[in-house]
Structures are given as structure tokens and as C-alpha cells.
Amino acid sequence: MSTADDTAREAVTIDVLRGAPTEEELAALIAVVSEAYATEAAEAVADDAARRSGWELSQRAIRQPLRRDLGWRAVVG
């Protein structure tokens, strides 16, 4: 694991709002939530090939593509 994973794990807190859970109950809760989080994080990986840059997302087709078969001096009429 990297330090980013360690930092993220340290930032998670659990606040008990009602009742008085035992240490075993809190340990079971932490185990279940940690496993669910790890499973979700492993399955939620985006494909890097499908990622588009900000430029690609904002550009619009303003004109027709250049016709390279006409050459430099071709006059289209």
C-alpha cells in the first residue's frame, strides 16, 4: 500500500450516536465496512484508454476536415 492509502484510512472515523456497542461489535463493523470498501475500490477502476482530455471534451466540429487528396493548389468551385 502507498502512503495515500494509509492517509485515507486514517481520515475515516466512526461516531456512535446511540447505544453502547462492545469492542467486538465495533471490530465486526470495521471489518465489514473495510471489506466492502476494498471490494468497491477494486471494481471501480476506470479504463485509461477511454479517458478523454479536457480539450477533446470542449472542442466542437467547426469545419469540414481538410481534403488532403486535392493538394495545395487545388481550387474547389
C-alpha positions in Angstrom: 0.0 0.0 0.0 1.1 3.5 -0.6 1.1 6.4 1.8 -2.1 7.8 0.2 -3.9 4.7 1.2 -2.6 5.0 4.7 -3.7 8.6 4.9 -7.2 7.8 3.6 -7.6 5.1 6.2 -6.5 7.4 9.0 -9.1 10.0 7.9 -12.1 7.6 8.4 -13.9 8.0 11.7 -16.9 6.1 13.1 -19.2 8.0 15.5 -21.6 6.0 17.7 -24.7 8.1 18.0 -26.9 5.7 20.1 -26.3 2.7 22.4 -23.1 1.3 23.7 -21.5 -1.2 21.3 -19.0 -3.6 22.6 -15.4 -3.8 21.3 -16.3 -7.0 19.4 -19.3 -5.3 17.7 -17.2 -2.3 16.6 -14.5 -4.7 15.3 -17.1 -6.6 13.3 -18.4 -3.3 11.9 -15.0 -2.1 10.9 -14.2 -5.4 9.3 -17.4 -5.5 7.2 -17.1 -1.8 6.1 -13.4 -2.2 5.3 -14.0 -5.3 3.1 -17.0 -3.6 1.4 -14.8 -0.5 0.7 -11.9 -2.6 -0.6 -14.2 -4.5 -2.9 -15.8 -1.4 -4.3 -12.5 0.3 -4.8 -11.1 -2.7 -6.7 -14.1 -2.9 -9.0 -14.3 0.9 -9.7 -11.3 1.2 -11.9 -11.8 3.3 -15.0 -10.3 2.3 -18.3 -7.4 4.6 -19.2 -7.9 4.2 -22.9 -11.4 5.7 -22.8 -10.2 8.8 -20.9 -10.6 12.0 -22.9 -8.7 15.2 -22.3 -10.4 18.5 -21.4 -9.5 19.7 -24.9 -11.3 16.8 -26.6 -14.4 17.3 -24.4 -14.6 21.0 -25.2 -13.8 21.1 -28.9 -16.5 21.3 -31.5 -16.5 20.4 -35.1 -16.3 23.9 -36.7 -15.4 23.0 -40.2 -15.1 20.0 -42.5 -11.8 18.1 -42.3 -9.1 19.1 -44.8 -9.2 17.2 -48.1 -5.6 16.1 -48.4 -6.3 14.5 -51.8 -6.8 17.9 -53.5 -3.2 19.1 -52.8 -2.0 22.7 -52.1 -3.1 24.4 -55.3 -6.5 22.8 -55.9 -9.4 25.2 -56.4 -12.7 23.9 -55.3 -15.5 25.5 -57.1 
